[in-house]
Structures are given as C-alpha cells and as structure tokens.
Amino acid sequence: MSGVKFDLKPMTEKPTRRYRKGSKYDPILDEFMEEEDDLVEVHVEDKNGNYLRTQLNKRIEARKMKGVKVSVINNLCYLEKT
C-alpha cells in the first residue's frame, strides 16, 4: 500500500473566511465615473472582452451602481453611462 504523508491538527473551531474588500476592477469603474465621456472601450492586458464584462458587472452589482452598462461587441468591452 503506497503511503500518503499527512498531518492532523486538533482545532477548537473553524476559522472564519476572509473576504477581500474591493476589487482590482474598481479603479476602472471609478475612473470611468469621473470622466465626462459617456462611452469608452475598456482593455485590460491578457483579459478578453467577455471576461471583463463578467467582472465589471459583478462589481457594478456589488457597488449598487446605477446608470452604468457593460457590453461586448467583437470581443471588445465597452462601458456606457445610461
């Protein structure tokens, strides 16, 4: 029988989960809201448009932002003030 090395440590309680405050995508939304432009193309190195849309939509929902729309056309991500 092949052995697997392991350790068991007695615990009194499970640790609480740590949540990250904010996101690395928050500065994109902050800068967009500060600008006067109503429509911008968003490009992040090594990330495609659909991935960006998902991440930005999660942040918009978490921050309860109104009047901001994210869309993808031809794999390019756009932010729009509505």
Secondary structure, DSSP 8 states (H G I E B T S, - for coil): -----------SS--------S-TTHHHHHHHHHSS-SEEEE--TT--HHHHHHHHHHHHHHTT--SEEEEEETTEEEEEE-
